[in-house]
Amino acid sequence: MPESIDNQRRGFLSRVAKPVQQLKAEAEVHQRTMPRPPRAVAEPLFEHLCDNCGECVFACPNSVIEKQEANVKINLDYNACSFCDACAQVCPTGALHMTTEQHIDLIPRFAEACNNHFGLDCVECQSACGKGAISIEDGELPELGADKCNGCGECRRACYIGAVSMELVRVATV
């Protein structure tokens, strides 16, 4: 005997799935508006979920998460992110979620004032990079292997002359 199909249930599931599919489609083409903490979900979903409660700000042992008008962002001007996951563990809304990849949408930019560029044999940023994303040749600006960089900001923190700045990556999030 063939099973009967419950059309009411099917209709309900179809109506629920449409907003999720729409958010997913928006996420595929939407870019980050500002740097977010590690484990941040796709930008449109993050903007929707984050209620700016501040739990992640208080949980961050490195004090690199700060509140903005609408929701939180990461600021690596004074310290680096250790990817400890404390922010994601306390997030009550799921805007920071443990199933999301640990990544910050920032990459370092090296200024012409870099000591190595002036021939002063400095490798501080390269030594600080735990991912091996920075390579240095004598007398040149450091080069970034962007595929290895996780955006932690250790290179910025290590540069004692301030020749490293962190810049938002302008690529679509998924």
TAUR-V409247 format. One record per residue. N is the residue number from 0. SS is DSSP state (hx for helix, st for strand, lp for the rest). NEAR is the number of other ideal C-beta (glycine too) atoms within 12 Angstrom. Layout:
# TAUR-V409247
n=(N:N)
ss=(SS:SS)
near=(NEAR:NEAR)
This chain:
# TAUR-V409247
n=(0:1:2:3:4:5:6:7:8:9:10:11:12:13:14:15:16:17:18:19:20:21:22:23:24:25:26:27:28:29:30:31:32:33:34:35:36:37:38:39:40:41:42:43:44:45:46:47:48:49:50:51:52:53:54:55:56:57:58:59:60:61:62:63:64:65:66:67:68:69:70:71:72:73:74:75:76:77:78:79:80:81:82:83:84:85:86:87:88:89:90:91:92:93:94:95:96:97:98:99:100:101:102:103:104:105:106:107:108:109:110:111:112:113:114:115:116:117:118:119:120:121:122:123:124:125:126:127:128:129:130:131:132:133:134:135:136:137:138:139:140:141:142:143:144:145:146:147:148:149:150:151:152:153:154:155:156:157:158:159:160:161:162:163:164:165:166:167:168:169:170:171:172:173)
ss=(lp:lp:lp:lp:lp:lp:hx:hx:hx:hx:hx:hx:hx:hx:hx:hx:hx:hx:hx:hx:hx:hx:hx:hx:hx:hx:hx:hx:hx:lp:st:lp:lp:lp:lp:lp:lp:lp:lp:st:lp:lp:hx:hx:hx:hx:hx:hx:hx:lp:lp:lp:lp:lp:hx:hx:hx:hx:hx:lp:lp:lp:lp:lp:st:st:st:lp:lp:lp:lp:st:st:st:lp:lp:lp:lp:lp:lp:lp:lp:lp:lp:lp:hx:hx:hx:hx:hx:lp:lp:lp:lp:lp:st:lp:lp:lp:lp:lp:lp:lp:lp:lp:st:st:st:st:st:lp:lp:lp:lp:lp:hx:hx:hx:lp:lp:lp:lp:lp:hx:hx:hx:hx:hx:lp:lp:lp:lp:lp:st:st:lp:lp:lp:lp:lp:lp:lp:st:st:lp:lp:lp:lp:lp:lp:lp:lp:lp:hx:hx:hx:hx:hx:lp:lp:lp:lp:lp:st:st:st:st:st:lp:lp:lp:st:lp:lp)
near=(3:4:5:9:10:10:10:11:12:13:13:12:14:14:14:13:14:14:15:18:14:18:23:19:17:22:25:18:16:24:23:32:21:30:35:45:48:39:32:43:34:31:32:28:31:38:30:22:26:36:19:23:21:21:24:42:28:17:24:34:20:29:21:37:41:27:22:19:12:16:33:38:36:40:28:38:21:16:22:35:41:24:27:22:23:26:42:32:20:27:36:19:25:23:34:39:28:18:12:28:21:25:30:41:36:38:35:42:27:32:21:15:19:34:28:31:25:17:14:17:16:30:22:27:43:31:18:26:33:22:26:20:26:37:23:30:16:16:15:21:27:37:25:29:18:21:12:20:33:33:38:38:38:34:43:38:28:28:34:17:21:22:26:39:24:37:24:25:25:15:18:17:30:22)
